[in-house]
Amino acid sequence: MGLKLKVDSNEIPLNEFVEKILNGTITGAVTSLKGIKEDWINIEIKIRK
């Protein structure tokens, strides 16, 4: 699995520890939602302030 973090179009480098934490948190939250299949391929999240 891969994870990229961009803030205002600037990619933020993530170390392996942070990538694993964010990846696990986001994947766990999304896959627990009703209607999400186990064979998902891509998750995209955009947050605007």
mmCIF file of the N, C-alpha and C atoms, coordinates in Angstrom:
data_MODEL
# 
_entry.id   MODEL 
# 
loop_
_atom_site.group_PDB 
_atom_site.id 
_atom_site.type_symbol 
_atom_site.label_atom_id 
_atom_site.label_alt_id 
_atom_site.label_comp_id 
_atom_site.label_asym_id 
_atom_site.label_entity_id 
_atom_site.label_seq_id 
_atom_site.pdbx_PDB_ins_code 
_atom_site.Cartn_x 
_atom_site.Cartn_y 
_atom_site.Cartn_z 
_atom_site.occupancy 
_atom_site.B_iso_or_equiv 
_atom_site.pdbx_formal_charge 
_atom_site.auth_seq_id 
_atom_site.auth_comp_id 
_atom_site.auth_asym_id 
_atom_site.auth_atom_id 
_atom_site.pdbx_PDB_model_num 
ATOM 1   N N  . MET A 1 1  ? 0.840   -1.185 0.000  1.00 0.00 ? 1  MET A N  1 
ATOM 2   C CA . MET A 1 1  ? 0.000   0.000  0.000  1.00 0.00 ? 1  MET A CA 1 
ATOM 3   C C  . MET A 1 1  ? 0.878   1.238  0.000  1.00 0.00 ? 1  MET A C  1 
ATOM 4   N N  . GLY A 1 2  ? 0.375   2.274  -0.590 1.00 0.00 ? 2  GLY A N  1 
ATOM 5   C CA . GLY A 1 2  ? 1.105   3.529  -0.623 1.00 0.00 ? 2  GLY A CA 1 
ATOM 6   C C  . GLY A 1 2  ? 0.238   4.650  -0.084 1.00 0.00 ? 2  GLY A C  1 
ATOM 7   N N  . LEU A 1 3  ? 0.878   5.676  0.411  1.00 0.00 ? 3  LEU A N  1 
ATOM 8   C CA . LEU A 1 3  ? 0.151   6.812  0.950  1.00 0.00 ? 3  LEU A CA 1 
ATOM 9   C C  . LEU A 1 3  ? 0.924   8.072  0.596  1.00 0.00 ? 3  LEU A C  1 
ATOM 10  N N  . LYS A 1 4  ? 0.214   9.083  0.095  1.00 0.00 ? 4  LYS A N  1 
ATOM 11  C CA . LYS A 1 4  ? 0.806   10.384 -0.190 1.00 0.00 ? 4  LYS A CA 1 
ATOM 12  C C  . LYS A 1 4  ? 0.020   11.437 0.568  1.00 0.00 ? 4  LYS A C  1 
ATOM 13  N N  . LEU A 1 5  ? 0.719   12.404 1.109  1.00 0.00 ? 5  LEU A N  1 
ATOM 14  C CA . LEU A 1 5  ? 0.090   13.526 1.791  1.00 0.00 ? 5  LEU A CA 1 
ATOM 15  C C  . LEU A 1 5  ? 0.505   14.798 1.077  1.00 0.00 ? 5  LEU A C  1 
ATOM 16  N N  . LYS A 1 6  ? -0.492  15.561 0.624  1.00 0.00 ? 6  LYS A N  1 
ATOM 17  C CA . LYS A 1 6  ? -0.219  16.842 -0.028 1.00 0.00 ? 6  LYS A CA 1 
ATOM 18  C C  . LYS A 1 6  ? -0.969  17.933 0.723  1.00 0.00 ? 6  LYS A C  1 
ATOM 19  N N  . VAL A 1 7  ? -0.291  19.035 0.953  1.00 0.00 ? 7  VAL A N  1 
ATOM 20  C CA . VAL A 1 7  ? -0.904  20.207 1.564  1.00 0.00 ? 7  VAL A CA 1 
ATOM 21  C C  . VAL A 1 7  ? -0.669  21.368 0.608  1.00 0.00 ? 7  VAL A C  1 
ATOM 22  N N  . ASP A 1 8  ? -1.763  21.953 0.119  1.00 0.00 ? 8  ASP A N  1 
ATOM 23  C CA . ASP A 1 8  ? -1.685  23.030 -0.874 1.00 0.00 ? 8  ASP A CA 1 
ATOM 24  C C  . ASP A 1 8  ? -0.774  22.648 -2.039 1.00 0.00 ? 8  ASP A C  1 
ATOM 25  N N  . SER A 1 9  ? -0.964  21.465 -2.581 1.00 0.00 ? 9  SER A N  1 
ATOM 26  C CA . SER A 1 9  ? -0.225  20.915 -3.723 1.00 0.00 ? 9  SER A CA 1 
ATOM 27  C C  . SER A 1 9  ? 1.232   20.579 -3.437 1.00 0.00 ? 9  SER A C  1 
ATOM 28  N N  . ASN A 1 10 ? 1.683   20.740 -2.201 1.00 0.00 ? 10 ASN A N  1 
ATOM 29  C CA . ASN A 1 10 ? 3.048   20.380 -1.828 1.00 0.00 ? 10 ASN A CA 1 
ATOM 30  C C  . ASN A 1 10 ? 3.039   19.011 -1.162 1.00 0.00 ? 10 ASN A C  1 
ATOM 31  N N  . GLU A 1 11 ? 3.761   18.066 -1.762 1.00 0.00 ? 11 GLU A N  1 
ATOM 32  C CA . GLU A 1 11 ? 3.816   16.729 -1.182 1.00 0.00 ? 11 GLU A CA 1 
ATOM 33  C C  . GLU A 1 11 ? 4.683   16.744 0.085  1.00 0.00 ? 11 GLU A C  1 
ATOM 34  N N  . ILE A 1 12 ? 4.140   16.179 1.148  1.00 0.00 ? 12 ILE A N  1 
ATOM 35  C CA . ILE A 1 12 ? 4.822   16.127 2.434  1.00 0.00 ? 12 ILE A CA 1 
ATOM 36  C C  . ILE A 1 12 ? 5.451   14.746 2.579  1.00 0.00 ? 12 ILE A C  1 
ATOM 37  N N  . PRO A 1 13 ? 6.764   14.678 2.755  1.00 0.00 ? 13 PRO A N  1 
ATOM 38  C CA . PRO A 1 13 ? 7.407   13.374 2.923  1.00 0.00 ? 13 PRO A CA 1 
ATOM 39  C C  . PRO A 1 13 ? 7.004   12.740 4.256  1.00 0.00 ? 13 PRO A C  1 
ATOM 40  N N  . LEU A 1 14 ? 6.716   11.452 4.219  1.00 0.00 ? 14 LEU A N  1 
ATOM 41  C CA . LEU A 1 14 ? 6.311   10.714 5.416  1.00 0.00 ? 14 LEU A CA 1 
ATOM 42  C C  . LEU A 1 14 ? 7.318   9.613  5.685  1.00 0.00 ? 14 LEU A C  1 
ATOM 43  N N  . ASN A 1 15 ? 7.702   9.461  6.947  1.00 0.00 ? 15 ASN A N  1 
ATOM 44  C CA . ASN A 1 15 ? 8.560   8.322  7.263  1.00 0.00 ? 15 ASN A CA 1 
ATOM 45  C C  . ASN A 1 15 ? 7.688   7.074  7.370  1.00 0.00 ? 15 ASN A C  1 
ATOM 46  N N  . GLU A 1 16 ? 8.306   5.922  7.453  1.00 0.00 ? 16 GLU A N  1 
ATOM 47  C CA . GLU A 1 16 ? 7.577   4.646  7.434  1.00 0.00 ? 16 GLU A CA 1 
ATOM 48  C C  . GLU A 1 16 ? 6.596   4.539  8.594  1.00 0.00 ? 16 GLU A C  1 
ATOM 49  N N  . PHE A 1 17 ? 6.983   5.010  9.775  1.00 0.00 ? 17 PHE A N  1 
ATOM 50  C CA . PHE A 1 17 ? 6.117   4.937  10.953 1.00 0.00 ? 17 PHE A CA 1 
ATOM 51  C C  . PHE A 1 17 ? 4.830   5.738  10.750 1.00 0.00 ? 17 PHE A C  1 
ATOM 52  N N  . VAL A 1 18 ? 4.960   6.985  10.316 1.00 0.00 ? 18 VAL A N  1 
ATOM 53  C CA . VAL A 1 18 ? 3.787   7.842  10.106 1.00 0.00 ? 18 VAL A CA 1 
ATOM 54  C C  . VAL A 1 18 ? 2.918   7.285  8.988  1.00 0.00 ? 18 VAL A C  1 
ATOM 55  N N  . GLU A 1 19 ? 3.541   6.792  7.919  1.00 0.00 ? 19 GLU A N  1 
ATOM 56  C CA . GLU A 1 19 ? 2.780   6.218  6.811  1.00 0.00 ? 19 GLU A CA 1 
ATOM 57  C C  . GLU A 1 19 ? 1.958   5.020  7.279  1.00 0.00 ? 19 GLU A C  1 
ATOM 58  N N  . LYS A 1 20 ? 2.545   4.151  8.105  1.00 0.00 ? 20 LYS A N  1 
ATOM 59  C CA . LYS A 1 20 ? 1.817   2.981  8.610  1.00 0.00 ? 20 LYS A CA 1 
ATOM 60  C C  . LYS A 1 20 ? 0.656   3.394  9.506  1.00 0.00 ? 20 LYS A C  1 
ATOM 61  N N  . ILE A 1 21 ? 0.865   4.397  10.368 1.00 0.00 ? 21 ILE A N  1 
ATOM 62  C CA . ILE A 1 21 ? -0.209  4.853  11.261 1.00 0.00 ? 21 ILE A CA 1 
ATOM 63  C C  . ILE A 1 21 ? -1.366  5.443  10.456 1.00 0.00 ? 21 ILE A C  1 
ATOM 64  N N  . LEU A 1 22 ? -1.055  6.371  9.547  1.00 0.00 ? 22 LEU A N  1 
ATOM 65  C CA . LEU A 1 22 ? -2.116  6.986  8.744  1.00 0.00 ? 22 LEU A CA 1 
ATOM 66  C C  . LEU A 1 22 ? -2.815  5.963  7.862  1.00 0.00 ? 22 LEU A C  1 
ATOM 67  N N  . ASN A 1 23 ? -2.043  5.093  7.242  1.00 0.00 ? 23 ASN A N  1 
ATOM 68  C CA . ASN A 1 23 ? -2.599  4.071  6.368  1.00 0.00 ? 23 ASN A CA 1 
ATOM 69  C C  . ASN A 1 23 ? -3.555  3.160  7.143  1.00 0.00 ? 23 ASN A C  1 
ATOM 70  N N  . GLY A 1 24 ? -3.120  2.691  8.304  1.00 0.00 ? 24 GLY A N  1 
ATOM 71  C CA . GLY A 1 24 ? -3.955  1.803  9.103  1.00 0.00 ? 24 GLY A CA 1 
ATOM 72  C C  . GLY A 1 24 ? -5.209  2.479  9.620  1.00 0.00 ? 24 GLY A C  1 
ATOM 73  N N  . THR A 1 25 ? -5.076  3.724  10.046 1.00 0.00 ? 25 THR A N  1 
ATOM 74  C CA . THR A 1 25 ? -6.228  4.468  10.574 1.00 0.00 ? 25 THR A CA 1 
ATOM 75  C C  . THR A 1 25 ? -7.269  4.716  9.492  1.00 0.00 ? 25 THR A C  1 
ATOM 76  N N  . ILE A 1 26 ? -6.820  5.212  8.342  1.00 0.00 ? 26 ILE A N  1 
ATOM 77  C CA . ILE A 1 26 ? -7.749  5.519  7.253  1.00 0.00 ? 26 ILE A CA 1 
ATOM 78  C C  . ILE A 1 26 ? -8.369  4.247  6.693  1.00 0.00 ? 26 ILE A C  1 
ATOM 79  N N  . THR A 1 27 ? -7.555  3.229  6.451  1.00 0.00 ? 27 THR A N  1 
ATOM 80  C CA . THR A 1 27 ? -8.060  1.971  5.910  1.00 0.00 ? 27 THR A CA 1 
ATOM 81  C C  . THR A 1 27 ? -9.061  1.330  6.859  1.00 0.00 ? 27 THR A C  1 
ATOM 82  N N  . GLY A 1 28 ? -8.742  1.307  8.146  1.00 0.00 ? 28 GLY A N  1 
ATOM 83  C CA . GLY A 1 28 ? -9.650  0.726  9.129  1.00 0.00 ? 28 GLY A CA 1 
ATOM 84  C C  . GLY A 1 28 ? -10.983 1.451  9.201  1.00 0.00 ? 28 GLY A C  1 
ATOM 85  N N  . ALA A 1 29 ? -10.929 2.778  9.188  1.00 0.00 ? 29 ALA A N  1 
ATOM 86  C CA . ALA A 1 29 ? -12.160 3.564  9.264  1.00 0.00 ? 29 ALA A CA 1 
ATOM 87  C C  . ALA A 1 29 ? -13.023 3.361  8.024  1.00 0.00 ? 29 ALA A C  1 
ATOM 88  N N  . VAL A 1 30 ? -12.417 3.409  6.851  1.00 0.00 ? 30 VAL A N  1 
ATOM 89  C CA . VAL A 1 30 ? -13.183 3.299  5.606  1.00 0.00 ? 30 VAL A CA 1 
ATOM 90  C C  . VAL A 1 30 ? -13.737 1.890  5.407  1.00 0.00 ? 30 VAL A C  1 
ATOM 91  N N  . THR A 1 31 ? -12.920 0.871  5.648  1.00 0.00 ? 31 THR A N  1 
ATOM 92  C CA . THR A 1 31 ? -13.394 -0.492 5.409  1.00 0.00 ? 31 THR A CA 1 
ATOM 93  C C  . THR A 1 31 ? -14.457 -0.927 6.411  1.00 0.00 ? 31 THR A C  1 
ATOM 94  N N  . SER A 1 32 ? -14.589 -0.225 7.526  1.00 0.00 ? 32 SER A N  1 
ATOM 95  C CA . SER A 1 32 ? -15.645 -0.568 8.482  1.00 0.00 ? 32 SER A CA 1 
ATOM 96  C C  . SER A 1 32 ? -16.995 0.030  8.088  1.00 0.00 ? 32 SER A C  1 
ATOM 97  N N  . LEU A 1 33 ? -17.007 0.899  7.087  1.00 0.00 ? 33 LEU A N  1 
ATOM 98  C CA . LEU A 1 33 ? -18.258 1.502  6.633  1.00 0.00 ? 33 LEU A CA 1 
ATOM 99  C C  . LEU A 1 33 ? -19.102 0.490  5.864  1.00 0.00 ? 33 LEU A C  1 
ATOM 100 N N  . LYS A 1 34 ? -20.400 0.588  6.054  1.00 0.00 ? 34 LYS A N  1 
ATOM 101 C CA . LYS A 1 34 ? -21.330 -0.299 5.369  1.00 0.00 ? 34 LYS A CA 1 
ATOM 102 C C  . LYS A 1 34 ? -21.269 -0.062 3.867  1.00 0.00 ? 34 LYS A C  1 
ATOM 103 N N  . GLY A 1 35 ? -21.194 -1.124 3.096  1.00 0.00 ? 35 GLY A N  1 
ATOM 104 C CA . GLY A 1 35 ? -21.209 -1.035 1.646  1.00 0.00 ? 35 GLY A CA 1 
ATOM 105 C C  . GLY A 1 35 ? -19.833 -1.017 0.997  1.00 0.00 ? 35 GLY A C  1 
ATOM 106 N N  . ILE A 1 36 ? -18.764 -0.976 1.795  1.00 0.00 ? 36 ILE A N  1 
ATOM 107 C CA . ILE A 1 36 ? -17.408 -0.997 1.237  1.00 0.00 ? 36 ILE A CA 1 
ATOM 108 C C  . ILE A 1 36 ? -16.982 -2.445 1.065  1.00 0.00 ? 36 ILE A C  1 
ATOM 109 N N  . LYS A 1 37 ? -16.606 -2.807 -0.152 1.00 0.00 ? 37 LYS A N  1 
ATOM 110 C CA . LYS A 1 37 ? -16.202 -4.185 -0.431 1.00 0.00 ? 37 LYS A CA 1 
ATOM 111 C C  . LYS A 1 37 ? -14.770 -4.424 0.014  1.00 0.00 ? 37 LYS A C  1 
ATOM 112 N N  . GLU A 1 38 ? -14.445 -5.672 0.312  1.00 0.00 ? 38 GLU A N  1 
ATOM 113 C CA . GLU A 1 38 ? -13.106 -6.034 0.763  1.00 0.00 ? 38 GLU A CA 1 
ATOM 114 C C  . GLU A 1 38 ? -12.059 -5.878 -0.327 1.00 0.00 ? 38 GLU A C  1 
ATOM 115 N N  . ASP A 1 39 ? -12.468 -5.909 -1.586 1.00 0.00 ? 39 ASP A N  1 
ATOM 116 C CA . ASP A 1 39 ? -11.507 -5.847 -2.692 1.00 0.00 ? 39 ASP A CA 1 
ATOM 117 C C  . ASP A 1 39 ? -11.344 -4.426 -3.254 1.00 0.00 ? 39 ASP A C  1 
ATOM 118 N N  . TRP A 1 40 ? -11.483 -3.421 -2.394 1.00 0.00 ? 40 TRP A N  1 
ATOM 119 C CA . TRP A 1 40 ? -11.316 -2.039 -2.829 1.00 0.00 ? 40 TRP A CA 1 
ATOM 120 C C  . TRP A 1 40 ? -9.886  -1.837 -3.345 1.00 0.00 ? 40 TRP A C  1 
ATOM 121 N N  . ILE A 1 41 ? -9.694  -0.848 -4.203 1.00 0.00 ? 41 ILE A N  1 
ATOM 122 C CA . ILE A 1 41 ? -8.388  -0.601 -4.821 1.00 0.00 ? 41 ILE A CA 1 
ATOM 123 C C  . ILE A 1 41 ? -7.802  0.743  -4.380 1.00 0.00 ? 41 ILE A C  1 
ATOM 124 N N  . ASN A 1 42 ? -8.608  1.772  -4.290 1.00 0.00 ? 42 ASN A N  1 
ATOM 125 C CA . ASN A 1 42 ? -8.106  3.119  -4.056 1.00 0.00 ? 42 ASN A CA 1 
ATOM 126 C C  . ASN A 1 42 ? -9.039  3.870  -3.115 1.00 0.00 ? 42 ASN A C  1 
ATOM 127 N N  . ILE A 1 43 ? -8.473  4.622  -2.186 1.00 0.00 ? 43 ILE A N  1 
ATOM 128 C CA . ILE A 1 43 ? -9.237  5.506  -1.304 1.00 0.00 ? 43 ILE A CA 1 
ATOM 129 C C  . ILE A 1 43 ? -8.675  6.904  -1.493 1.00 0.00 ? 43 ILE A C  1 
ATOM 130 N N  . GLU A 1 44 ? -9.562  7.874  -1.740 1.00 0.00 ? 44 GLU A N  1 
ATOM 131 C CA . GLU A 1 44 ? -9.138  9.263  -1.853 1.00 0.00 ? 44 GLU A CA 1 
ATOM 132 C C  . GLU A 1 44 ? -9.894  10.093 -0.833 1.00 0.00 ? 44 GLU A C  1 
ATOM 133 N N  . ILE A 1 45 ? -9.164  10.937 -0.131 1.00 0.00 ? 45 ILE A N  1 
ATOM 134 C CA . ILE A 1 45 ? -9.769  11.836 0.851  1.00 0.00 ? 45 ILE A CA 1 
ATOM 135 C C  . ILE A 1 45 ? -9.265  13.239 0.575  1.00 0.00 ? 45 ILE A C  1 
ATOM 136 N N  . LYS A 1 46 ? -10.182 14.190 0.467  1.00 0.00 ? 46 LYS A N  1 
ATOM 137 C CA . LYS A 1 46 ? -9.815  15.617 0.323  1.00 0.00 ? 46 LYS A CA 1 
ATOM 138 C C  . LYS A 1 46 ? -10.456 16.362 1.472  1.00 0.00 ? 46 LYS A C  1 
ATOM 139 N N  . ILE A 1 47 ? -9.683  17.197 2.097  1.00 0.00 ? 47 ILE A N  1 
ATOM 140 C CA . ILE A 1 47 ? -10.176 18.027 3.200  1.00 0.00 ? 47 ILE A CA 1 
ATOM 141 C C  . ILE A 1 47 ? -9.915  19.478 2.842  1.00 0.00 ? 47 ILE A C  1 
ATOM 142 N N  . ARG A 1 48 ? -10.944 20.293 2.889  1.00 0.00 ? 48 ARG A N  1 
ATOM 143 C CA . ARG A 1 48 ? -10.795 21.712 2.613  1.00 0.00 ? 48 ARG A CA 1 
ATOM 144 C C  . ARG A 1 48 ? -11.123 22.497 3.869  1.00 0.00 ? 48 ARG A C  1 
ATOM 145 N N  . LYS A 1 49 ? -10.407 23.553 4.051  1.00 0.00 ? 49 LYS A N  1 
ATOM 146 C CA . LYS A 1 49 ? -10.609 24.412 5.218  1.00 0.00 ? 49 LYS A CA 1 
ATOM 147 C C  . LYS A 1 49 ? -11.383 25.638 4.830  1.00 0.00 ? 49 LYS A C  1 
# 
